[in-house]
């Protein structure tokens, strides 16, 4: 049906849009406090970017991307996540040649073809932050801290931080071998997705949501037991930095994240407020991604956060998002002369920064006042022949009913 939004998409109507405005403004405010600057990247990219960045073996690349050929035959993909495009922009604009670190934040729509469910749509919206240029675990702790501060400021109480290390390419090989040896006798009992992961990325099996698979991985070898000295030291430094920030955390050795580019730090903020335990923010370190996409070897760390899930969680926690200010003034008019004077006054008031409306439906005076009430106007003014003749207007406060008479030439100053 042309009159229905496509499956997996959702309209945000004016009755809800103010909540999004509030969330977006507070996110930008938090990022500025931490010294992050906004970056905006295209909605679509060359498909190869996600094959190289996200990883050929991920569910995103194999099953979920919106990919199409443009009129020149180039393969184009609507971005399924935010980090790879930011890395591409970082490399393309040679940001690595400047003073490091570079700290970015973004506010974007993303697209994945998957089964729509509560808090997860095919077009979804995401906040993200990324830091490039340092291997210091202080950057990881700060990335986590900005998420922690923002989540807490949004009134979300039932949330916990879980952290893990997924090691580096140097130490993951031994763990991969041990994990496959452990899972091989159970292979036939794994779900079809995890049977694929056994060959491509067996660590992802640890994070499978299937209760059967969760039972099968009990006692499996964990990456934390196979970390090299460098990765183990980094993880201990991360924990010490989080302790210094006063951020509570829980080590969860099963956190692996869904993207191939992660190294060392992996973390999630999880809540039970939206049904089964759900992730509202997740991320980690990706020290090889810039080089994979064509830049010089440059470390990076960041996270992504779903706006839809944030709003659901805030509502579940009982956080009341304040509504935006409505119309400051409604001008009611009588007669043609009153209408022309009202139009002139409306422009003057808007030029002065005052939110003003007047009737455009040809209502009589009584119904104009009713409409002013419906739209929540704070004050009303009536302009008619008698007001124009006397040169004075009456300002009525719609809440208290108090009325103040003011000369027409002083009305702007009086309202301001």
VMD Tcl script that draws the C-alpha trace (Angstrom):
set ca {
  {0.00 0.00 0.00}
  {1.33 3.42 -0.97}
  {-0.29 4.86 2.15}
  {1.72 2.61 4.50}
  {5.36 3.14 5.42}
  {7.65 0.32 4.21}
  {8.01 -2.59 6.63}
  {10.65 -1.92 9.24}
  {10.39 1.87 9.02}
  {8.53 4.27 11.27}
  {7.22 7.82 10.99}
  {8.08 10.22 13.79}
  {5.07 12.48 14.14}
  {5.08 15.91 15.85}
  {3.64 14.36 19.02}
  {6.85 12.31 19.36}
  {9.45 14.44 17.59}
  {10.10 16.61 20.65}
  {11.49 13.52 22.42}
  {14.00 12.99 19.62}
  {14.98 16.67 19.72}
  {15.62 16.43 23.45}
  {17.72 13.27 23.11}
  {19.76 14.66 20.22}
  {20.42 18.01 21.90}
  {21.53 16.35 25.14}
  {23.80 13.95 23.25}
  {25.49 16.80 21.36}
  {25.86 18.73 24.62}
  {27.51 15.74 26.34}
  {29.89 15.20 23.42}
  {30.98 18.85 23.41}
  {31.70 18.56 27.13}
  {34.17 15.77 26.31}
  {35.76 17.63 23.39}
  {34.16 15.58 20.58}
  {33.23 17.28 17.30}
  {30.42 16.34 14.94}
  {31.12 14.51 11.69}
  {28.54 13.86 8.94}
  {29.05 11.16 6.32}
  {26.91 10.11 3.32}
  {23.93 7.80 3.78}
  {25.39 5.44 1.16}
  {28.94 4.25 0.49}
  {30.77 1.95 -1.89}
  {29.85 -1.62 -0.91}
  {33.50 -2.64 -0.66}
  {33.90 -0.35 2.37}
  {31.65 -2.58 4.47}
  {33.08 -5.82 3.09}
  {36.52 -4.68 4.20}
  {35.48 -2.82 7.33}
  {32.60 -4.76 8.86}
  {33.85 -8.13 7.58}
  {32.72 -10.64 4.93}
  {31.80 -13.23 7.57}
  {29.41 -11.03 9.58}
  {25.63 -11.36 9.46}
  {25.45 -7.71 8.43}
  {27.45 -8.19 5.23}
  {26.09 -11.65 4.39}
  {22.37 -11.11 5.10}
  {21.41 -7.59 6.11}
  {22.85 -4.91 3.82}
  {20.74 -2.85 1.43}
  {22.97 -3.07 -1.65}
  {22.15 -2.00 -5.20}
  {23.80 -1.00 -8.47}
  {23.66 2.65 -9.46}
  {23.14 3.78 -13.08}
  {26.88 3.50 -13.72}
  {26.92 -0.11 -12.51}
  {28.75 0.67 -9.24}
  {27.79 -1.36 -6.16}
  {26.38 0.99 -3.51}
  {25.20 0.17 0.02}
  {23.06 2.12 2.47}
  {25.25 2.33 5.57}
  {24.44 -0.45 8.08}
  {26.63 1.07 10.82}
  {28.53 4.27 11.51}
  {32.16 3.43 12.24}
  {33.35 2.33 8.79}
  {32.12 5.54 7.05}
  {33.81 7.67 9.72}
  {37.05 5.76 9.23}
  {36.73 6.21 5.45}
  {36.29 9.98 5.93}
  {39.24 10.06 8.37}
  {41.46 8.41 5.75}
  {40.12 10.32 2.73}
  {40.66 13.72 4.37}
  {44.07 12.69 5.78}
  {43.03 13.54 9.32}
  {45.80 11.20 10.52}
  {48.35 13.81 9.37}
  {47.12 16.36 11.92}
  {47.38 16.59 15.68}
  {46.07 13.45 17.38}
  {43.78 12.30 18.83}
  {40.81 13.05 16.58}
  {37.50 12.80 18.47}
  {34.23 12.64 16.52}
  {30.56 12.13 17.24}
  {27.70 11.45 14.84}
  {23.92 11.24 14.73}
  {22.76 9.15 11.77}
  {20.14 6.83 10.24}
  {21.35 3.29 9.41}
  {19.78 0.49 7.39}
  {19.74 -3.28 7.89}
  {17.42 -5.85 6.36}
  {16.38 -7.94 9.34}
  {13.20 -9.00 11.09}
  {11.60 -5.87 12.60}
  {11.10 -6.15 16.34}
  {10.72 -3.95 19.39}
  {13.47 -1.35 19.35}
  {15.01 -2.72 16.15}
  {13.87 -1.51 12.73}
  {15.21 -1.76 9.19}
  {15.78 1.97 9.22}
  {17.12 2.77 12.66}
  {18.89 5.76 14.16}
  {22.20 5.77 15.91}
  {24.46 7.97 17.99}
  {28.17 7.20 17.87}
  {31.54 8.43 19.11}
  {35.00 7.57 17.80}
  {38.55 8.43 18.93}
  {41.52 7.91 16.61}
  {45.26 8.07 17.14}
  {46.07 6.58 20.55}
  {46.58 3.12 22.04}
  {46.31 4.49 25.59}
  {43.51 2.76 27.49}
  {42.57 6.16 28.87}
  {40.87 6.75 25.51}
  {38.84 3.55 25.95}
  {37.83 4.59 29.45}
  {36.83 8.05 28.24}
  {34.76 6.57 25.41}
  {32.97 4.41 27.97}
  {32.60 7.36 30.36}
  {30.85 9.52 27.77}
  {28.33 6.72 27.20}
  {27.93 6.23 30.95}
  {27.33 9.95 31.57}
  {24.85 10.28 28.73}
  {22.86 7.19 29.71}
  {22.66 8.29 33.35}
  {21.64 11.83 32.37}
  {18.70 10.36 30.46}
  {17.23 8.92 33.66}
  {18.13 5.29 32.90}
  {18.73 3.56 36.20}
  {18.60 -0.17 35.46}
  {21.73 -0.43 33.34}
  {25.10 -2.07 33.84}
  {28.41 -1.93 32.02}
  {29.93 -5.22 30.90}
  {33.49 -5.34 29.58}
  {35.76 -7.91 27.97}
  {38.91 -8.20 25.88}
  {38.70 -9.95 22.51}
  {42.48 -9.89 22.18}
  {44.39 -9.10 19.01}
  {45.17 -11.06 15.82}
  {48.38 -12.21 17.49}
  {46.72 -14.02 20.41}
  {43.34 -14.92 18.94}
  {44.67 -17.81 16.85}
  {45.41 -20.05 19.84}
  {42.01 -19.31 21.37}
  {40.26 -19.95 18.06}
  {41.90 -23.38 17.81}
  {40.97 -24.29 21.40}
  {37.40 -23.08 20.96}
  {36.91 -25.07 17.75}
  {38.32 -28.18 19.45}
  {35.81 -27.69 22.28}
  {32.83 -27.11 19.95}
  {33.61 -29.74 17.30}
  {31.88 -32.63 19.15}
  {28.82 -30.39 19.61}
  {28.74 -29.09 16.05}
  {25.58 -30.93 14.99}
  {23.66 -29.49 17.96}
  {24.53 -25.86 17.13}
  {21.97 -23.66 15.41}
  {22.51 -23.22 11.62}
  {23.94 -19.71 12.11}
  {26.49 -20.93 14.65}
  {27.43 -23.85 12.40}
  {28.44 -21.20 9.84}
  {30.25 -19.21 12.53}
  {32.21 -22.33 13.52}
  {34.09 -22.05 10.22}
  {34.26 -18.24 9.89}
  {34.29 -16.64 13.35}
  {33.77 -19.20 16.15}
  {34.11 -16.57 18.87}
  {30.70 -15.23 17.81}
  {29.11 -18.50 18.97}
  {29.78 -17.44 22.56}
  {27.39 -14.50 22.03}
  {24.57 -16.49 20.38}
  {21.17 -15.72 21.92}
  {19.87 -19.29 21.42}
  {19.31 -20.92 24.86}
  {20.45 -24.25 23.42}
  {23.71 -22.78 22.12}
  {24.25 -20.93 25.40}
  {24.04 -24.27 27.16}
  {26.45 -25.86 24.68}
  {29.14 -23.21 25.24}
  {29.17 -23.65 29.02}
  {32.77 -24.35 30.01}
  {34.14 -23.22 26.63}
  {37.65 -21.69 26.49}
  {37.47 -17.91 26.94}
  {39.63 -15.31 25.22}
  {40.66 -13.82 28.58}
  {42.66 -16.99 29.28}
  {44.61 -16.65 26.02}
  {45.53 -12.96 26.02}
  {49.08 -12.01 25.11}
  {51.02 -9.83 27.55}
  {50.17 -6.64 25.68}
  {46.42 -7.36 25.58}
  {46.36 -8.48 29.22}
  {48.17 -5.31 30.32}
  {45.78 -3.17 28.28}
  {42.74 -4.83 29.88}
  {44.12 -4.25 33.38}
  {44.80 -0.60 32.49}
  {41.23 -0.23 31.22}
  {39.86 -1.54 34.52}
  {42.11 0.78 36.51}
  {41.00 3.78 34.44}
  {37.32 2.89 34.90}
  {37.93 2.61 38.64}
  {39.46 6.10 38.58}
  {36.37 7.41 36.75}
  {34.19 5.79 39.42}
  {32.37 3.67 36.83}
  {31.19 0.26 38.01}
  {31.61 -2.64 35.59}
  {31.31 -6.39 35.32}
  {33.71 -8.57 33.33}
  {31.71 -10.71 30.90}
  {34.04 -13.02 28.94}
  {31.27 -13.84 26.44}
  {31.04 -10.31 25.01}
  {32.43 -10.42 21.48}
  {30.36 -7.79 19.57}
  {28.94 -8.45 16.10}
  {31.58 -6.83 13.90}
  {34.91 -8.31 12.83}
  {37.01 -5.20 13.33}
  {37.15 -5.21 17.14}
  {40.46 -5.79 18.99}
  {41.20 -5.74 22.72}
  {38.41 -3.75 24.42}
  {34.80 -4.82 23.90}
  {31.95 -3.51 26.05}
  {28.18 -3.16 26.30}
  {25.73 -1.21 28.41}
  {22.85 -3.62 29.01}
  {19.43 -3.27 30.63}
  {16.47 -5.49 31.49}
  {14.00 -2.60 31.29}
  {12.98 -3.43 27.73}
  {12.18 -7.10 28.19}
  {14.98 -9.63 27.95}
  {18.41 -8.24 28.63}
  {19.06 -5.77 25.82}
  {22.04 -3.73 24.72}
  {21.52 0.03 24.58}
  {25.14 0.87 23.72}
  {28.04 -1.24 22.53}
  {31.52 -0.75 21.18}
  {35.23 -1.27 21.64}
  {38.67 -0.86 20.14}
  {39.57 -1.44 16.48}
  {43.29 -0.87 16.01}
  {43.47 -2.43 12.52}
  {40.44 -0.85 10.85}
  {42.03 2.36 9.54}
  {44.79 0.35 7.86}
  {42.27 -2.18 6.49}
  {40.35 0.65 4.82}
  {43.48 2.10 3.20}
  {45.04 4.44 5.73}
  {48.22 4.19 7.80}
  {48.26 2.01 10.91}
  {46.15 4.04 13.33}
  {44.41 2.85 16.51}
  {40.77 3.65 17.15}
  {38.03 3.11 19.71}
  {34.33 3.98 19.77}
  {30.71 2.93 20.28}
  {27.25 3.04 18.74}
  {23.93 3.59 20.51}
  {20.43 3.05 19.10}
  {18.14 6.04 19.59}
  {14.96 3.98 19.39}
  {16.22 1.69 22.16}
  {17.29 4.66 24.27}
  {13.83 6.22 24.02}
  {12.17 2.89 24.89}
  {14.44 2.44 27.91}
  {13.89 6.01 29.10}
  {10.14 5.48 28.91}
  {10.44 2.16 30.76}
  {12.40 3.94 33.51}
  {9.67 6.57 33.83}
  {11.80 9.47 32.57}
  {9.54 12.35 31.56}
  {10.95 14.21 28.56}
  {9.98 17.89 28.78}
  {7.84 19.15 25.93}
  {9.16 21.94 23.75}
  {7.74 25.44 24.12}
  {4.63 25.98 22.01}
  {3.20 29.13 20.47}
  {4.02 32.29 22.41}
  {1.29 34.45 20.93}
  {-1.89 33.91 18.95}
  {-3.26 36.95 17.11}
  {-7.03 36.93 16.67}
  {-8.45 39.44 14.21}
  {-11.75 40.92 13.05}
  {-12.38 42.47 9.65}
  {-10.13 43.02 6.65}
  {-8.24 45.92 8.22}
  {-7.65 43.85 11.35}
  {-6.38 40.95 9.24}
  {-3.83 43.13 7.41}
  {-2.65 44.66 10.68}
  {-2.38 41.18 12.23}
  {-0.21 39.95 9.35}
  {2.09 42.94 9.73}
  {2.32 42.46 13.50}
  {2.93 38.72 13.12}
  {5.99 39.39 10.97}
  {7.34 41.97 13.42}
  {6.95 39.56 16.32}
  {8.59 36.67 14.45}
  {11.48 38.94 13.47}
  {11.88 39.63 17.20}
  {12.15 35.90 17.91}
  {8.61 35.36 19.20}
  {6.63 32.28 18.10}
  {3.35 33.56 16.63}
  {0.34 32.09 14.86}
  {-2.93 33.45 13.55}
  {-6.01 31.90 11.99}
  {-5.80 30.80 8.34}
  {-9.15 28.97 8.26}
  {-11.56 31.91 8.23}
  {-12.87 31.17 11.76}
  {-15.02 33.67 13.64}
  {-13.55 35.38 16.72}
  {-15.00 32.87 19.21}
  {-13.55 29.93 17.31}
  {-10.23 31.70 16.93}
  {-9.96 31.77 20.71}
  {-10.88 28.09 20.88}
  {-8.10 27.34 18.39}
  {-5.62 29.38 20.46}
  {-6.48 27.14 23.41}
  {-6.07 23.97 21.34}
  {-2.56 24.89 20.20}
  {-1.54 25.95 23.70}
  {-0.83 29.60 22.95}
  {0.57 31.37 26.02}
  {-0.98 34.76 25.15}
  {-3.53 36.15 22.73}
  {-4.01 39.54 21.09}
  {-7.15 40.78 19.32}
  {-6.94 43.27 16.47}
  {-10.09 44.83 15.05}
  {-11.37 48.24 13.92}
  {-11.73 49.57 17.48}
  {-8.18 48.53 18.43}
  {-6.78 50.14 15.29}
  {-8.73 53.32 15.99}
  {-7.57 53.55 19.62}
  {-4.00 52.49 18.84}
  {-4.02 50.11 21.80}
  {-4.06 46.29 22.04}
  {-4.94 43.95 24.88}
  {-2.59 41.08 25.72}
  {-4.37 38.22 27.46}
  {-2.49 35.59 29.46}
  {-4.30 32.35 28.56}
  {-3.39 30.57 31.79}
  {-4.18 33.25 34.38}
  {-6.71 35.22 32.35}
  {-4.87 38.47 33.24}
  {-5.17 41.22 30.61}
  {-2.75 44.04 29.90}
  {-3.40 46.99 27.60}
  {-0.43 48.17 25.54}
  {0.08 50.77 22.78}
  {0.46 49.16 19.36}
  {3.92 50.63 18.85}
  {5.11 49.12 22.16}
  {3.65 45.63 21.67}
  {6.89 43.96 20.56}
  {8.84 45.20 23.57}
  {5.98 44.32 25.91}
  {5.84 40.74 24.65}
  {9.60 40.29 24.64}
}
mol new
graphics top color blue
foreach p $ca { graphics top sphere $p radius 0.5 }
foreach p [lrange $ca 0 end-1] q [lrange $ca 1 end] { graphics top cylinder $p $q radius 0.2 }
display resetview
